[in-house]
Amino acid sequence: MTGQHPHTPSTTTTPTTRRQALDSPNRRFRRALRKRGVLAVSGAAVLAIAGGALAVGTQPAIGEALGVPTISASATPALHGTALDRAQAAATIVTARTVVQDANDKTDTTVLERHISALSDYPTLSGGALSDRIESTVDTAQDVAQASADQDKRDADARAAAAKARADAAAAKATADAAAAAAAKAAAAQAAANTPAGAKATASSLAASRFGWGADQFQCLDDLWTKESGWNYRAVNPNGGATGIPQALPGSKMGTVAADWQTNATTQVTWGLQYISAAYGTPCAAWGHSQANDFY
């Protein structure tokens, strides 16, 4: 139509909102830096991003590697556009290599190493391709760093569990050893108490402490049980089955004191003293009856 021209679409898309304007690759990357906190170049350089510019300081060698002059007190050089992207790529490589170097030996860094290799072409890359490689390397470095930290924790937990197991085993052994030592000591004490001398010592002590019988009564007791069993806790009368030091008939009567009456002289002595006290009043009375009747 005369006087009118067809509309030709522009090849440049103008952001329609502030959010879209803030969503450029460079801004996304800088947000990733702040959010992830992984691009801190340890002991090598400080990357300062402000107002869309990047400056390199503290290490001249790093500045030269990035193609950026070192920051001085009087001037802060800045990069923009592709130069900024390439500087970010160089810094990303440095950090990613540190992540690989510091990773737990059990952590797979193969993918991150491939990303580092791909990003190493940054001097020849620009635009979206460079931004994509930076972002994928950052993401993978973060994943590897997290995986390494998780593995470090698992290793630490395993070491702690192993140490606890060793400590528990040592404690259990110490407890078992102590119990075995106590049992051995008790067995030795019981063996000593089961001898005639040990049984007499027990009888003398119990006669005095529980019944108030003195040395004269113990002499009668000694005579009585020497005649009956010779103070042998295993003695058994073949004619009637009377058992033990006091020759209880049947021997199971002594079970009223303790279940170990067959193997413990102290149990037998305790029962025998109780029997004499209840039946005769004193050992001398029981001894007198035994002399007169050949039993008590």
C-alpha positions as CSV (number, residue, x, y, z in Angstrom):
1,M,0.0,0.0,0.0
2,T,1.3,3.5,-1.0
3,G,2.9,5.4,1.8
4,Q,3.1,2.4,4.1
5,H,6.0,0.1,4.8
6,P,5.8,-3.5,6.1
7,H,7.0,-3.8,9.7
8,T,10.4,-5.6,10.0
9,P,10.9,-7.4,13.4
10,S,14.0,-6.3,15.3
11,T,16.8,-8.8,15.7
12,T,17.3,-7.6,19.3
13,T,14.9,-8.7,22.0
14,T,14.4,-5.9,24.5
15,P,13.8,-7.2,28.1
16,T,10.2,-6.3,29.1
17,T,10.7,-6.6,32.8
18,R,13.5,-5.8,35.3
19,R,13.6,-9.5,36.3
20,Q,14.4,-10.4,32.6
21,A,17.0,-7.7,32.5
22,L,18.7,-9.2,35.6
23,D,18.7,-12.7,34.1
24,S,21.7,-12.4,31.8
25,P,24.4,-15.2,31.8
26,N,26.9,-13.0,33.6
27,R,24.4,-12.0,36.3
28,R,23.3,-15.6,36.7
29,F,26.9,-16.6,37.2
30,R,27.6,-13.9,39.7
31,R,24.5,-15.0,41.6
32,A,25.8,-18.5,41.5
33,L,29.1,-17.3,43.0
34,R,27.4,-15.6,45.9
35,K,24.9,-18.5,46.5
36,R,27.3,-21.4,46.2
37,G,30.4,-20.0,47.8
38,V,32.6,-22.4,45.9
39,L,34.6,-20.0,43.8
40,A,37.1,-18.8,46.4
41,V,40.5,-19.2,45.0
42,S,42.5,-20.4,48.0
43,G,45.8,-18.5,48.4
44,A,45.9,-17.5,44.8
45,A,43.7,-14.5,43.9
46,V,40.7,-12.5,45.0
47,L,38.0,-12.0,42.4
48,A,35.9,-8.9,43.1
49,I,32.7,-8.5,41.1
50,A,30.9,-5.1,41.4
51,G,28.6,-3.3,39.0
52,G,29.2,-5.8,36.2
53,A,33.0,-5.6,36.4
54,L,35.6,-8.1,37.6
55,A,38.9,-7.2,39.1
56,V,41.9,-9.5,40.1
57,G,44.1,-8.7,43.0
58,T,46.8,-10.0,45.4
59,Q,48.7,-12.2,43.0
60,P,50.3,-10.7,39.9
61,A,50.8,-14.2,38.4
62,I,47.1,-14.9,38.5
63,G,46.4,-11.4,37.1
64,E,48.7,-12.1,34.2
65,A,47.2,-15.6,33.6
66,L,43.8,-14.0,33.4
67,G,45.1,-11.1,31.2
68,V,44.1,-8.6,33.9
69,P,46.4,-6.1,35.6
70,T,46.9,-6.6,39.3
71,I,44.8,-4.4,41.6
72,S,46.8,-1.6,43.1
73,A,46.0,0.9,45.9
74,S,45.5,3.7,43.3
75,A,43.6,1.9,40.6
76,T,41.1,-1.0,40.3
77,P,41.0,-2.4,36.7
78,A,37.7,-3.9,35.5
79,L,36.6,-6.3,32.9
80,H,33.3,-6.3,30.9
81,G,31.6,-8.6,28.5
82,T,33.6,-11.4,27.0
83,A,36.7,-10.5,28.9
84,L,34.8,-10.8,32.1
85,D,33.4,-14.2,31.1
86,R,36.9,-15.5,30.2
87,A,38.3,-14.2,33.5
88,Q,35.5,-16.0,35.3
89,A,36.2,-19.1,33.4
90,A,39.9,-19.0,34.4
91,A,38.9,-18.5,38.1
92,T,36.4,-21.4,37.8
93,I,39.1,-23.7,36.5
94,V,41.4,-22.8,39.3
95,T,38.7,-23.5,41.9
96,A,37.5,-26.6,40.2
97,R,41.0,-28.1,40.1
98,T,41.3,-27.3,43.8
99,V,38.1,-29.2,44.4
100,V,39.4,-32.2,42.4
101,Q,42.8,-32.1,44.3
102,D,41.1,-31.9,47.7
103,A,38.3,-34.4,47.0
104,N,38.1,-37.5,49.1
105,D,39.8,-40.4,47.4
106,K,36.5,-42.3,47.2
107,T,34.7,-39.4,45.4
108,D,34.3,-39.7,41.6
109,T,35.7,-36.5,40.0
110,T,35.6,-37.8,36.4
111,V,32.8,-35.6,35.3
112,L,34.3,-32.5,36.9
113,E,37.6,-33.2,35.2
114,R,35.8,-33.4,31.8
115,H,34.1,-30.1,32.5
116,I,37.5,-28.5,33.4
117,S,39.0,-29.8,30.2
118,A,36.1,-28.5,28.2
119,L,36.3,-25.1,29.9
120,S,40.0,-24.9,29.2
121,D,39.1,-23.7,25.7
122,Y,37.7,-20.5,27.2
123,P,40.2,-18.2,25.3
124,T,38.4,-19.2,22.1
125,L,34.9,-19.2,23.5
126,S,32.4,-16.4,24.1
127,G,28.8,-15.8,24.7
128,G,26.3,-18.5,25.7
129,A,28.7,-21.4,25.1
130,L,31.2,-20.0,27.6
131,S,28.5,-19.1,30.1
132,D,27.1,-22.6,29.8
133,R,30.5,-24.3,30.4
134,I,31.2,-22.0,33.4
135,E,27.8,-22.8,34.9
136,S,28.1,-26.6,34.3
137,T,31.6,-26.6,35.8
138,V,30.4,-24.6,38.9
139,D,27.4,-26.9,39.3
140,T,29.6,-30.0,39.0
141,A,32.3,-28.6,41.3
142,Q,29.6,-27.9,43.9
143,D,28.3,-31.5,43.5
144,V,31.8,-33.0,43.9
145,A,32.6,-30.8,46.9
146,Q,29.3,-31.9,48.6
147,A,29.9,-35.6,47.7
148,S,33.4,-35.3,49.1
149,A,32.2,-33.7,52.3
150,D,29.6,-36.4,52.6
151,Q,32.2,-39.1,52.1
152,D,34.5,-37.4,54.6
153,K,31.7,-37.6,57.1
154,R,31.0,-41.2,56.3
155,D,34.7,-42.0,56.7
156,A,34.8,-40.1,60.0
157,D,31.7,-41.9,61.2
158,A,33.2,-45.3,60.2
159,R,36.4,-44.4,62.0
160,A,34.4,-43.4,65.1
161,A,32.3,-46.5,64.9
162,A,35.4,-48.7,64.6
163,A,37.1,-46.8,67.5
164,K,33.9,-47.3,69.6
165,A,33.8,-51.0,68.7
166,R,37.4,-51.4,69.8
167,A,36.7,-49.5,73.0
168,D,33.6,-51.6,73.6
169,A,35.5,-54.8,73.0
170,A,38.3,-53.6,75.3
171,A,35.7,-52.7,78.0
172,A,34.0,-56.0,77.5
173,K,37.3,-57.9,77.8
174,A,38.2,-55.9,80.9
175,T,34.8,-56.7,82.4
176,A,35.2,-60.4,81.5
177,D,38.7,-60.5,82.8
178,A,37.6,-58.9,86.1
179,A,34.7,-61.3,86.4
180,A,37.1,-64.2,85.7
181,A,39.5,-62.9,88.3
182,A,36.7,-62.5,90.8
183,A,35.4,-66.0,90.0
184,A,38.9,-67.5,90.4
185,K,39.4,-65.6,93.7
186,A,36.0,-66.8,94.9
187,A,36.8,-70.4,93.8
188,A,40.2,-70.2,95.6
189,A,38.5,-68.9,98.7
190,Q,35.8,-71.6,98.5
191,A,38.4,-74.3,98.0
192,A,40.2,-73.0,101.1
193,A,37.0,-72.9,103.1
194,N,36.2,-76.5,102.1
195,T,39.4,-77.9,103.6
196,P,39.1,-79.3,107.2
197,A,41.1,-76.4,108.5
198,G,38.9,-73.9,106.6
199,A,35.7,-75.6,107.8
200,K,36.9,-75.5,111.4
201,A,37.7,-71.8,111.1
202,T,34.2,-71.1,109.7
203,A,32.6,-73.1,112.4
204,S,34.5,-71.4,115.2
205,S,33.6,-68.0,113.9
206,L,29.9,-68.8,113.4
207,A,29.6,-70.5,116.7
208,A,30.9,-67.4,118.5
209,S,29.1,-64.8,116.4
210,R,25.7,-66.4,116.0
211,F,25.3,-68.6,119.0
212,G,27.7,-67.1,121.6
213,W,29.6,-70.4,122.0
214,G,33.2,-70.0,123.2
215,A,36.3,-72.2,123.0
216,D,35.0,-74.9,125.3
217,Q,31.9,-75.4,123.2
218,F,34.0,-75.4,120.0
219,Q,36.2,-78.2,121.4
220,C,33.1,-80.3,121.9
221,L,32.0,-79.4,118.3
222,D,35.5,-80.3,117.0
223,D,35.4,-83.7,118.8
224,L,31.8,-84.4,117.5
225,W,32.4,-83.6,113.8
226,T,35.9,-85.2,113.8
227,K,34.1,-88.4,114.9
228,E,31.2,-88.0,112.4
229,S,33.0,-87.0,109.2
230,G,36.6,-85.9,109.9
231,W,35.4,-82.4,108.8
232,N,35.2,-83.7,105.2
233,Y,32.4,-81.9,103.3
234,R,32.2,-84.9,100.9
235,A,31.8,-87.5,103.6
236,V,29.0,-90.0,103.0
237,N,28.1,-92.8,105.5
238,P,27.9,-96.0,103.5
239,N,25.5,-97.6,106.0
240,G,22.8,-94.9,106.0
241,G,23.7,-92.2,103.6
242,A,24.3,-89.5,106.2
243,T,26.1,-86.7,104.3
244,G,28.7,-83.9,104.8
245,I,30.5,-82.5,107.8
246,P,27.5,-82.7,110.2
247,Q,26.3,-86.0,108.7
248,A,22.8,-84.8,107.9
249,L,20.3,-87.6,107.1
250,P,19.3,-87.2,104.4
251,G,21.8,-84.7,103.1
252,S,19.2,-82.7,101.3
253,K,18.1,-81.3,104.6
254,M,21.0,-78.9,104.3
255,G,19.3,-77.4,101.2
256,T,17.2,-75.3,103.6
257,V,20.4,-73.1,104.0
258,A,21.6,-73.0,100.4
259,A,21.3,-75.0,97.2
260,D,25.1,-75.6,97.2
261,W,25.0,-77.9,100.2
262,Q,26.8,-80.7,98.4
263,T,29.8,-78.6,97.5
264,N,30.1,-75.9,100.1
265,A,31.4,-76.6,103.6
266,T,30.2,-73.3,104.9
267,T,26.6,-74.3,104.0
268,Q,27.0,-77.6,105.8
269,V,28.6,-76.0,108.9
270,T,25.8,-73.4,109.0
271,W,23.1,-76.1,108.9
272,G,24.9,-78.3,111.4
273,L,25.2,-75.5,114.0
274,Q,21.5,-74.6,113.6
275,Y,20.6,-78.3,114.1
276,I,22.7,-78.7,117.3
277,S,21.3,-75.4,118.7
278,A,17.7,-76.6,118.0
279,A,18.1,-80.2,119.0
280,Y,20.6,-80.1,121.9
281,G,21.2,-76.4,122.8
282,T,25.0,-76.7,122.7
283,P,27.8,-78.6,121.0
284,C,28.8,-80.1,124.3
285,A,25.3,-81.5,124.9
286,A,25.3,-83.0,121.4
287,W,28.8,-84.4,122.0
288,G,27.6,-86.0,125.2
289,H,24.6,-87.6,123.4
290,S,26.9,-88.9,120.7
291,Q,29.2,-90.5,123.3
292,A,26.3,-92.2,125.0
293,N,24.3,-93.3,122.0
294,D,26.9,-93.3,119.1
295,F,24.8,-90.7,117.2
296,Y,23.4,-87.3,117.7
